[in-house]
Amino acid sequence: MRKTAVVTGASSGIGAATARRLAAEGFHVVLAARRRDRLDALAKEIAEDTPGAGRVAAVTLDVTSQESVDAFAAAVGGCHVLVNNAGGALGLDSVATADLDEWRAMYDTNVLGLVRVTQALLPELIASGAGHIVNITSLAAHVAYEGGGGYNAAKYAAYAANEVLRLELVAEPVRVTEIAPGLVKTDEFSLVRFHGDAERAAKPYEGVPEPLVADDVADCVAWAVTRPPHVNIDRIDVQPRVQAAPHRLHRE
């Protein structure tokens, strides 16, 4: 029997790469995000280009809306793997100059969104007999850096939720994994962070010879969810070789 994997934030970047990879591993994949046109295009791409892929479905989801999450869960039905990937960063201001609306938005997406979707799908994950929750956080969840206050705070909270979930679900047939990437070069993450300013968005990657790409993180997800059901990969920290910490990069 093929297993069903739900991937949130699947319209681009790490989410889209993870969806492609899980489909290649033989999962039925449910693509979830707000931008339905992107999801439909990705579903078509996977169906056409991935031999052996399971069924691919696109379902609109806004993780910041309880109504949207409830409708999504009703549409999905069974679920074996949940990849909570929806999230993102806004701004690079100091705590002293922080835009609290941006902090609120980051918390709503990165933390409350994770909780909303997990609550909605947890009964199905337990009922599957071998469920798996994978939370995509960041090295920013473990190491603070200047200008990262709001994102650090949100991702630290996501990390805490991840740890609590593992404690609370220890008697249930559900594994819980955190994947914490370092610098990943995608089309949109930095562009969103800097509100569409392409010049500022390019700076984090300047001089970095080989940052991670979305497929590197997707590879970690695929490895974790394809271990035997009795094996729980608690956490994967993954960063490019030239990165020693979120704030320490070798640049050429």
C-alpha positions as CSV (number, residue, x, y, z in Angstrom):
1,M,0.0,0.0,0.0
2,R,1.3,3.4,-1.0
3,K,1.6,5.9,1.9
4,T,0.3,9.5,1.6
5,A,2.6,12.4,2.4
6,V,1.3,16.0,2.9
7,V,3.7,18.8,2.2
8,T,2.8,22.3,3.2
9,G,4.4,25.3,1.6
10,A,4.8,23.1,-1.5
11,S,4.4,25.9,-4.1
12,S,8.2,26.7,-4.3
13,G,11.6,26.1,-2.8
14,I,12.1,23.3,-0.2
15,G,8.4,22.4,-0.2
16,A,8.3,21.8,-4.0
17,A,11.6,19.9,-3.9
18,T,10.4,17.7,-1.1
19,A,7.2,17.0,-3.0
20,R,9.1,15.9,-6.0
21,R,11.4,13.7,-4.0
22,L,8.7,12.0,-2.0
23,A,6.8,11.3,-5.2
24,A,10.0,9.7,-6.6
25,E,10.1,7.6,-3.5
26,G,6.6,6.2,-4.3
27,F,4.4,8.3,-2.0
28,H,1.1,9.6,-2.9
29,V,1.8,13.3,-2.4
30,V,-0.7,16.1,-1.4
31,L,0.7,19.5,-2.3
32,A,-0.5,22.3,0.0
33,A,0.0,26.0,-0.3
34,R,-2.0,29.2,-1.0
35,R,-0.9,29.6,-4.6
36,R,-3.1,27.0,-6.4
37,D,-1.8,27.8,-9.9
38,R,1.7,26.9,-8.7
39,L,0.5,23.7,-7.1
40,D,-1.4,22.6,-10.2
41,A,1.7,23.2,-12.4
42,L,3.8,21.2,-9.9
43,A,1.3,18.3,-9.8
44,K,1.3,18.2,-13.6
45,E,5.1,18.2,-13.7
46,I,5.5,15.4,-11.2
47,A,2.8,13.3,-12.9
48,E,4.6,13.7,-16.3
49,D,8.2,13.5,-15.2
50,T,8.4,11.1,-12.2
51,P,8.1,7.4,-13.2
52,G,6.7,5.4,-10.4
53,A,5.2,8.3,-8.6
54,G,2.0,7.8,-6.7
55,R,-1.1,10.0,-7.0
56,V,-0.4,13.7,-6.8
57,A,-3.1,16.1,-5.5
58,A,-3.1,19.8,-5.2
59,V,-5.2,21.3,-2.3
60,T,-5.3,25.0,-1.4
61,L,-4.1,25.7,2.1
62,D,-3.5,28.8,4.2
63,V,-1.8,27.7,7.4
64,T,-2.7,31.0,9.1
65,S,-6.4,30.3,8.7
66,Q,-8.2,27.8,10.9
67,E,-11.1,27.6,8.4
68,S,-8.7,26.8,5.6
69,V,-6.9,24.2,7.7
70,D,-10.1,22.5,8.7
71,A,-11.3,22.3,5.0
72,F,-7.9,21.0,4.0
73,A,-7.9,18.2,6.5
74,A,-11.4,17.2,5.4
75,A,-10.3,17.0,1.8
76,V,-7.1,15.1,2.5
77,G,-8.4,12.1,4.4
78,G,-5.7,9.6,5.3
79,C,-2.2,10.8,6.0
80,H,1.0,8.9,6.9
81,V,3.6,11.6,6.6
82,L,3.2,15.3,7.3
83,V,6.0,17.7,6.3
84,N,5.4,21.1,8.0
85,N,7.4,23.3,5.7
86,A,5.3,26.4,5.4
87,G,7.1,29.4,7.0
88,G,9.5,32.1,6.2
89,A,11.4,35.2,7.5
90,L,10.6,38.8,7.3
91,G,13.1,41.6,7.7
92,L,16.5,41.8,9.3
93,D,15.9,44.5,11.9
94,S,17.3,44.6,15.4
95,V,15.0,43.9,18.3
96,A,15.2,47.7,19.1
97,T,13.7,48.6,15.7
98,A,11.6,45.5,15.1
99,D,8.4,45.7,13.2
100,L,6.0,43.8,15.5
101,D,3.6,43.1,12.7
102,E,6.4,41.2,10.9
103,W,7.2,39.3,14.2
104,R,3.5,38.4,14.5
105,A,3.3,37.2,10.9
106,M,6.4,35.0,11.3
107,Y,5.0,33.5,14.5
108,D,1.6,32.8,12.9
109,T,3.1,31.0,10.0
110,N,6.1,29.2,11.4
111,V,4.6,28.2,14.8
112,L,0.8,28.5,14.9
113,G,0.6,27.2,11.3
114,L,2.6,24.2,12.2
115,V,0.4,23.6,15.2
116,R,-2.9,24.1,13.3
117,V,-2.0,21.6,10.6
118,T,-0.5,19.1,13.0
119,Q,-3.7,19.2,15.2
120,A,-5.9,18.7,12.1
121,L,-4.0,15.7,10.7
122,L,-2.8,14.0,13.9
123,P,-5.8,11.7,14.2
124,E,-5.1,10.3,10.7
125,L,-1.3,10.1,11.4
126,I,-2.1,8.0,14.5
127,A,-4.7,5.9,12.7
128,S,-2.1,5.1,10.0
129,G,-0.2,2.9,12.5
130,A,3.1,4.4,11.3
131,G,2.8,8.2,11.1
132,H,5.6,10.6,10.8
133,I,5.7,14.4,11.4
134,V,8.6,16.3,9.9
135,N,9.0,19.9,10.9
136,I,11.3,22.0,8.8
137,T,12.9,24.6,11.1
138,S,16.2,26.3,10.6
139,L,19.6,26.6,12.3
140,A,18.1,29.9,13.4
141,A,16.1,27.7,15.8
142,H,19.2,26.9,17.7
143,V,21.7,29.7,17.2
144,A,20.8,33.4,17.5
145,Y,22.3,36.0,15.2
146,E,22.1,39.8,14.9
147,G,19.1,40.9,12.9
148,G,17.4,37.5,13.3
149,G,15.4,38.3,16.4
150,G,11.9,37.7,15.0
151,Y,12.9,34.7,12.9
152,N,15.0,33.3,15.7
153,A,12.1,33.6,18.1
154,A,9.6,31.9,15.7
155,K,11.9,29.1,14.9
156,Y,13.0,28.5,18.5
157,A,9.3,28.1,19.2
158,A,8.9,25.7,16.4
159,Y,11.8,23.7,17.8
160,A,10.2,23.7,21.2
161,A,6.8,22.5,19.7
162,N,8.7,19.7,17.9
163,E,10.4,18.5,21.2
164,V,7.1,18.6,23.1
165,L,5.3,16.7,20.4
166,R,7.9,13.9,20.6
167,L,7.3,13.6,24.4
168,E,3.6,13.7,24.1
169,L,3.4,11.1,21.3
170,V,5.9,8.6,22.7
171,A,3.1,6.1,23.2
172,E,1.6,6.6,19.8
173,P,2.8,5.1,16.4
174,V,4.0,8.5,15.2
175,R,7.6,9.6,14.7
176,V,8.7,13.3,15.0
177,T,11.7,14.7,13.2
178,E,13.1,18.2,13.0
179,I,15.2,19.2,10.0
180,A,17.2,22.4,10.6
181,P,18.8,23.8,7.4
182,G,21.5,26.5,7.3
183,L,22.0,28.7,4.2
184,V,19.7,27.4,1.4
185,K,19.6,29.3,-1.9
186,T,16.0,29.2,-3.2
187,D,14.2,31.5,-5.6
188,E,11.9,33.1,-3.0
189,F,13.1,32.8,0.7
190,S,15.4,35.8,0.7
191,L,13.3,37.8,-1.8
192,V,10.3,37.5,0.6
193,R,12.4,38.4,3.6
194,F,13.4,41.7,2.0
195,H,10.0,42.5,0.5
196,G,11.0,42.0,-3.1
197,D,14.2,43.9,-3.0
198,A,16.3,41.7,-5.3
199,E,19.6,43.5,-4.5
200,R,19.2,42.9,-0.7
201,A,17.9,39.4,-1.3
202,A,21.1,38.5,-3.2
203,K,23.5,39.6,-0.5
204,P,23.3,36.6,1.8
205,Y,24.6,34.4,-1.0
206,E,27.3,36.7,-2.3
207,G,30.7,35.0,-2.4
208,V,29.4,31.7,-1.0
209,P,30.7,29.1,-3.4
210,E,28.2,26.4,-2.8
211,P,25.2,27.1,-0.6
212,L,22.6,24.4,0.0
213,V,19.8,24.1,-2.5
214,A,16.3,22.9,-1.9
215,D,17.0,19.4,-3.2
216,D,19.6,19.0,-0.4
217,V,16.9,19.5,2.3
218,A,14.5,17.3,0.4
219,D,17.1,14.6,0.5
220,C,17.2,14.8,4.3
221,V,13.4,14.5,4.5
222,A,13.3,11.5,2.2
223,W,16.0,9.7,4.2
224,A,14.3,10.3,7.5
225,V,10.8,9.2,6.4
226,T,12.1,6.0,4.7
227,R,13.9,4.6,7.8
228,P,12.2,1.6,9.4
229,P,9.1,2.5,11.5
230,H,10.9,1.8,14.8
231,V,13.7,4.3,13.9
232,N,13.2,7.9,14.8
233,I,15.6,10.5,13.4
234,D,15.2,13.2,16.1
235,R,16.9,16.0,14.3
236,I,19.1,16.7,11.2
237,D,21.2,19.9,11.2
238,V,22.3,20.5,7.6
239,Q,24.4,23.3,6.2
240,P,26.9,23.9,3.4
241,R,30.5,22.9,4.1
242,V,31.5,26.6,4.1
243,Q,29.1,27.5,6.9
244,A,30.1,26.9,10.5
245,A,27.2,28.7,12.1
246,P,24.3,30.9,10.9
247,H,26.5,34.0,11.3
248,R,29.8,32.4,10.2
249,L,30.3,31.8,6.5
250,H,33.4,31.6,4.3
251,R,33.0,33.9,1.3
252,E,35.3,34.0,-1.7
